[in-house]
């Protein structure tokens, strides 16, 4: 009975749109890439989060920290790691309240493109499962990218 309810919920759940953000940086791609992939820099803009990874395609990526007094250990797998071009990983958070199964992982993609002033970061988040997760992410990514700009551009 539970399996049938889970499948019904999954198949009739509202499909949430892809979150897409584009941010212009007045610094070279190399600087933005460092901000996206160096743990000490990530900790500065991602709410104090510690990140552990081997930073290559197929390796795990683990995020740990504390949010509103609760400890977390979120995880994923790096799907694409092309230095200064594309960084993509899937991601599951225990805050989602969803089981740790592949269909509950969101996919985050960061693409860098040169422009006249520096570079553009094109970000997408796919496979948001719940409306709460979607709304939380939509708001938080704006804050994260604003903080990265402050750190890199002064």
Secondary structure, 3 states (H helix, E strand, C coil): CHHHHHHHHHHHCCCCCCEEEEEEECCCHHHHHHHHHCHHHHHHHCCCCEEEECCCCCCEEEEEEEECCEEEEEEEEEEEEECCCEEEEEEECHHHCCCCCHHHCEEEEEEEEECCCCEEEEEEEECCCCHHHHHHHHHHHHHHHHHHHHHHHC
